[in-house]
Amino acid sequence: MASNGDTVTIAGSGTFTIHPDSVTGTGTFIHKDSAGNVKASGTWTATQLVSFVSYGSAGPSFPPGLEGGKAVIRVHANVGVNALLTVFCVLGSPPSGVDEGIRLNVQDIINFNMQAGGATVFIRTA
């Protein structure tokens, strides 16, 4: 959610590696104003892994490979804008004050910097 009440819903999936940094991913987005009217919608593509911080394994009560963390990914939307997508998964041992969900900063346009829910997960494969 942005400070003006606008919301963005993001769906998608992808992969990333941290040695060397690389990312793939695609998905969809819907941007709505505070009244719920659609302002924009379309697709996004991941273009760069900016950073990843692991919060560690989800633990023995979860399937193997699930991990928490914070990923910052540069994305490009088909409506002609670039943004920073930050994904938070609070499995493992996240810092205090971190919530599950995403943030999306569309440079010089709108900053969805308040997490309003959502489910995310990272799966370590190797």
DRENPA-3360 file (N, C-alpha, C; in nm, 2 decimals, always signed):
BEGIN
1 = MASNGDTV = +0.08/-0.12/+0.00/+0.00/+0.00/+0.00/+0.09/+0.12/+0.00 ~ +0.04/+0.22/-0.07/+0.12/+0.35/-0.07/+0.05/+0.45/+0.03 ~ +0.12/+0.56/+0.06/+0.07/+0.65/+0.16/-0.06/+0.71/+0.12 ~ -0.09/+0.72/-0.01/-0.22/+0.77/-0.05/-0.34/+0.67/-0.05 ~ -0.31/+0.55/-0.01/-0.41/+0.45/+0.00/-0.42/+0.35/-0.12 ~ -0.34/+0.39/-0.23/-0.34/+0.30/-0.35/-0.27/+0.17/-0.30 ~ -0.31/+0.06/-0.37/-0.26/-0.07/-0.34/-0.21/-0.14/-0.47 ~ -0.11/-0.23/-0.46/-0.07/-0.31/-0.57/-0.07/-0.45/-0.53;
9 = TIAGSGTF = -0.12/-0.54/-0.61/-0.12/-0.68/-0.59/-0.03/-0.74/-0.69 ~ +0.07/-0.82/-0.64/+0.17/-0.88/-0.72/+0.16/-1.03/-0.72 ~ +0.17/-1.10/-0.83/+0.18/-1.24/-0.83/+0.29/-1.28/-0.93 ~ +0.36/-1.39/-0.90/+0.47/-1.43/-0.99/+0.56/-1.53/-0.93 ~ +0.66/-1.57/-1.00/+0.76/-1.66/-0.95/+0.88/-1.65/-1.03 ~ +0.99/-1.71/-0.98/+1.11/-1.70/-1.05/+1.22/-1.77/-0.97 ~ +1.34/-1.75/-1.02/+1.46/-1.81/-0.95/+1.57/-1.70/-0.94 ~ +1.66/-1.73/-0.84/+1.77/-1.64/-0.84/+1.89/-1.72/-0.78;
17 = TIHPDSVT = +2.01/-1.67/-0.81/+2.13/-1.73/-0.75/+2.21/-1.61/-0.69 ~ +2.29/-1.64/-0.59/+2.37/-1.53/-0.53/+2.52/-1.54/-0.56 ~ +2.56/-1.65/-0.63/+2.70/-1.66/-0.66/+2.72/-1.71/-0.80 ~ +2.71/-1.64/-0.91/+2.70/-1.49/-0.91/+2.55/-1.45/-0.90 ~ +2.53/-1.32/-0.87/+2.40/-1.27/-0.87/+2.33/-1.27/-1.00 ~ +2.21/-1.34/-1.00/+2.13/-1.34/-1.13/+1.99/-1.37/-1.09 ~ +1.90/-1.34/-1.17/+1.76/-1.35/-1.14/+1.68/-1.38/-1.27 ~ +1.57/-1.46/-1.26/+1.47/-1.47/-1.37/+1.34/-1.46/-1.29;
25 = GTGTFIHK = +1.24/-1.42/-1.36/+1.11/-1.42/-1.30/+1.01/-1.33/-1.38 ~ +0.88/-1.37/-1.37/+0.78/-1.30/-1.44/+0.65/-1.31/-1.35 ~ +0.56/-1.22/-1.38/+0.43/-1.22/-1.31/+0.34/-1.11/-1.35 ~ +0.24/-1.09/-1.27/+0.14/-0.99/-1.30/+0.12/-0.89/-1.19 ~ +0.06/-0.78/-1.22/+0.04/-0.68/-1.11/-0.10/-0.61/-1.14 ~ -0.16/-0.56/-1.04/-0.28/-0.48/-1.05/-0.26/-0.36/-0.95 ~ -0.27/-0.24/-1.00/-0.26/-0.12/-0.92/-0.40/-0.06/-0.91 ~ -0.44/-0.05/-0.78/-0.58/+0.01/-0.76/-0.56/+0.14/-0.67;
33 = DSAGNVKA = -0.65/+0.23/-0.70/-0.66/+0.35/-0.61/-0.72/+0.32/-0.48 ~ -0.73/+0.42/-0.39/-0.79/+0.39/-0.26/-0.93/+0.35/-0.26 ~ -1.00/+0.38/-0.37/-1.15/+0.35/-0.38/-1.16/+0.21/-0.45 ~ -1.05/+0.15/-0.49/-1.06/+0.01/-0.55/-1.07/+0.01/-0.70 ~ -1.06/+0.13/-0.76/-1.06/+0.14/-0.91/-0.92/+0.10/-0.97 ~ -0.92/+0.02/-1.07/-0.79/-0.02/-1.13/-0.73/+0.10/-1.21 ~ -0.61/+0.13/-1.17/-0.53/+0.24/-1.24/-0.44/+0.18/-1.34 ~ -0.39/+0.06/-1.32/-0.30/+0.00/-1.42/-0.29/-0.15/-1.38;
41 = SGTWTATQ = -0.26/-0.23/-1.49/-0.24/-0.37/-1.47/-0.16/-0.42/-1.58 ~ -0.09/-0.53/-1.56/-0.01/-0.59/-1.66/+0.09/-0.69/-1.61 ~ +0.20/-0.70/-1.68/+0.30/-0.80/-1.64/+0.43/-0.73/-1.60 ~ +0.51/-0.81/-1.53/+0.64/-0.76/-1.49/+0.74/-0.87/-1.52 ~ +0.87/-0.83/-1.53/+0.98/-0.92/-1.56/+1.10/-0.88/-1.47 ~ +1.16/-0.97/-1.40/+1.27/-0.95/-1.32/+1.39/-0.92/-1.41 ~ +1.47/-0.81/-1.37/+1.59/-0.78/-1.45/+1.72/-0.79/-1.38 ~ +1.72/-0.77/-1.24/+1.84/-0.78/-1.17/+1.82/-0.81/-1.02;
49 = LVSFVSYG = +1.90/-0.90/-0.97/+1.90/-0.93/-0.83/+1.99/-0.82/-0.76 ~ +1.93/-0.74/-0.68/+2.01/-0.63/-0.62/+2.07/-0.69/-0.49 ~ +1.99/-0.76/-0.41/+2.05/-0.82/-0.29/+1.96/-0.93/-0.24 ~ +2.02/-1.02/-0.15/+1.94/-1.12/-0.08/+2.00/-1.14/+0.05 ~ +1.92/-1.14/+0.16/+1.96/-1.17/+0.29/+1.88/-1.29/+0.34 ~ +1.94/-1.40/+0.38/+1.87/-1.51/+0.43/+1.84/-1.50/+0.58 ~ +1.71/-1.54/+0.61/+1.67/-1.54/+0.76/+1.69/-1.69/+0.81 ~ +1.73/-1.78/+0.72/+1.76/-1.91/+0.77/+1.64/-2.01/+0.73;
57 = SAGPSFPP = +1.67/-2.13/+0.76/+1.57/-2.24/+0.73/+1.44/-2.22/+0.81 ~ +1.34/-2.27/+0.75/+1.20/-2.26/+0.81/+1.19/-2.35/+0.93 ~ +1.27/-2.45/+0.94/+1.27/-2.54/+1.05/+1.21/-2.68/+1.02 ~ +1.21/-2.77/+1.12/+1.17/-2.91/+1.10/+1.02/-2.93/+1.08 ~ +0.94/-2.84/+1.11/+0.80/-2.86/+1.09/+0.75/-2.82/+0.95 ~ +0.84/-2.77/+0.87/+0.81/-2.73/+0.73/+0.88/-2.83/+0.64 ~ +0.84/-2.83/+0.51/+0.91/-2.91/+0.41/+1.05/-2.87/+0.39 ~ +1.14/-2.96/+0.36/+1.28/-2.92/+0.34/+1.30/-2.82/+0.24;
65 = GLEGGKAV = +1.40/-2.73/+0.26/+1.43/-2.63/+0.16/+1.36/-2.49/+0.18 ~ +1.25/-2.49/+0.25/+1.19/-2.36/+0.27/+1.27/-2.27/+0.36 ~ +1.28/-2.14/+0.32/+1.37/-2.05/+0.39/+1.31/-1.91/+0.39 ~ +1.34/-1.84/+0.49/+1.30/-1.70/+0.50/+1.41/-1.61/+0.45 ~ +1.37/-1.48/+0.42/+1.47/-1.39/+0.38/+1.41/-1.26/+0.32 ~ +1.50/-1.18/+0.27/+1.46/-1.05/+0.21/+1.54/-1.04/+0.07 ~ +1.46/-1.04/-0.04/+1.52/-1.02/-0.17/+1.48/-0.89/-0.23 ~ +1.58/-0.82/-0.28/+1.55/-0.69/-0.35/+1.58/-0.72/-0.50;
73 = IRVHANVG = +1.48/-0.70/-0.58/+1.48/-0.73/-0.72/+1.44/-0.61/-0.81 ~ +1.52/-0.58/-0.91/+1.48/-0.48/-1.00/+1.39/-0.54/-1.10 ~ +1.27/-0.48/-1.13/+1.18/-0.53/-1.23/+1.14/-0.43/-1.33 ~ +1.09/-0.48/-1.44/+1.04/-0.39/-1.55/+0.89/-0.43/-1.58 ~ +0.80/-0.33/-1.57/+0.66/-0.36/-1.60/+0.63/-0.33/-1.75 ~ +0.54/-0.40/-1.81/+0.51/-0.38/-1.95/+0.44/-0.25/-1.98 ~ +0.41/-0.17/-1.87/+0.35/-0.04/-1.89/+0.46/+0.07/-1.90 ~ +0.59/+0.02/-1.91/+0.70/+0.11/-1.94/+0.77/+0.17/-1.82;
81 = VNALLTVF = +0.76/+0.11/-1.70/+0.82/+0.16/-1.58/+0.91/+0.05/-1.52 ~ +1.01/+0.10/-1.45/+1.10/+0.02/-1.37/+1.08/+0.04/-1.23 ~ +1.10/-0.07/-1.15/+1.07/-0.06/-1.00/+1.16/-0.15/-0.93 ~ +1.17/-0.13/-0.79/+1.24/-0.22/-0.70/+1.13/-0.29/-0.63 ~ +1.14/-0.43/-0.64/+1.05/-0.52/-0.57/+1.12/-0.58/-0.46 ~ +1.07/-0.56/-0.33/+1.13/-0.62/-0.22/+1.04/-0.72/-0.16 ~ +1.09/-0.85/-0.15/+1.01/-0.96/-0.11/+1.06/-1.00/+0.03 ~ +0.97/-1.01/+0.13/+1.00/-1.05/+0.26/+0.93/-1.18/+0.29;
89 = CVLGSPPS = +1.00/-1.29/+0.34/+0.95/-1.41/+0.39/+1.00/-1.42/+0.53 ~ +0.91/-1.43/+0.63/+0.95/-1.43/+0.77/+0.97/-1.57/+0.83 ~ +0.99/-1.67/+0.75/+1.04/-1.80/+0.80/+1.18/-1.78/+0.85 ~ +1.23/-1.88/+0.94/+1.36/-1.87/+0.99/+1.37/-1.78/+1.11 ~ +1.47/-1.69/+1.11/+1.48/-1.59/+1.22/+1.49/-1.45/+1.16 ~ +1.38/-1.39/+1.13/+1.38/-1.26/+1.07/+1.41/-1.15/+1.18 ~ +1.46/-1.04/+1.14/+1.48/-0.93/+1.24/+1.34/-0.89/+1.29 ~ +1.34/-0.83/+1.41/+1.21/-0.78/+1.47/+1.16/-0.67/+1.38;
97 = GVDEGIRL = +1.02/-0.67/+1.37/+0.96/-0.56/+1.30/+0.94/-0.59/+1.15 ~ +0.99/-0.71/+1.10/+0.97/-0.74/+0.96/+0.84/-0.82/+0.95 ~ +0.76/-0.78/+0.84/+0.64/-0.85/+0.81/+0.64/-0.92/+0.68 ~ +0.56/-1.03/+0.67/+0.55/-1.10/+0.55/+0.49/-1.02/+0.44 ~ +0.54/-1.02/+0.32/+0.48/-0.95/+0.21/+0.58/-0.89/+0.11 ~ +0.54/-0.79/+0.04/+0.62/-0.72/-0.06/+0.61/-0.57/-0.04 ~ +0.71/-0.50/-0.09/+0.71/-0.36/-0.12/+0.75/-0.33/-0.26 ~ +0.69/-0.23/-0.32/+0.73/-0.20/-0.46/+0.74/-0.05/-0.47;
105 = NVQDIINF = +0.86/-0.01/-0.51/+0.89/+0.13/-0.53/+0.91/+0.16/-0.68 ~ +0.81/+0.22/-0.74/+0.81/+0.26/-0.88/+0.88/+0.40/-0.89 ~ +1.00/+0.40/-0.92/+1.08/+0.53/-0.91/+1.01/+0.64/-0.97 ~ +1.01/+0.75/-0.90/+0.95/+0.88/-0.94/+0.80/+0.88/-0.97 ~ +0.73/+0.77/-0.93/+0.59/+0.76/-0.96/+0.51/+0.73/-0.83 ~ +0.54/+0.62/-0.77/+0.46/+0.58/-0.65/+0.54/+0.48/-0.57 ~ +0.54/+0.49/-0.44/+0.61/+0.40/-0.35/+0.51/+0.32/-0.27 ~ +0.49/+0.19/-0.30/+0.41/+0.11/-0.22/+0.50/+0.05/-0.10;
113 = NMQAGGAT = +0.51/+0.13/+0.00/+0.61/+0.10/+0.11/+0.55/+0.05/+0.24 ~ +0.42/+0.03/+0.23/+0.35/-0.03/+0.35/+0.30/-0.17/+0.31 ~ +0.35/-0.27/+0.38/+0.30/-0.40/+0.35/+0.16/-0.42/+0.41 ~ +0.08/-0.48/+0.32/-0.06/-0.50/+0.36/-0.10/-0.65/+0.35 ~ -0.01/-0.73/+0.37/-0.04/-0.88/+0.37/+0.02/-0.95/+0.25 ~ -0.01/-1.07/+0.24/+0.04/-1.16/+0.14/+0.13/-1.27/+0.19 ~ +0.15/-1.37/+0.10/+0.23/-1.48/+0.14/+0.34/-1.50/+0.04 ~ +0.46/-1.52/+0.10/+0.58/-1.53/+0.01/+0.66/-1.65/+0.07;
121 = VFIRTA = +0.75/-1.71/-0.02/+0.83/-1.82/+0.03/+0.95/-1.83/-0.06 ~ +1.07/-1.86/-0.01/+1.19/-1.89/-0.08/+1.21/-2.04/-0.06 ~ +1.25/-2.10/-0.17/+1.28/-2.25/-0.17/+1.43/-2.27/-0.21 ~ +1.51/-2.31/-0.12/+1.65/-2.34/-0.15/+1.66/-2.47/-0.22 ~ +1.73/-2.47/-0.34/+1.73/-2.60/-0.42/+1.87/-2.66/-0.42 ~ +1.97/-2.59/-0.38/+2.11/-2.65/-0.38/+2.19/-2.59/-0.27;
% end
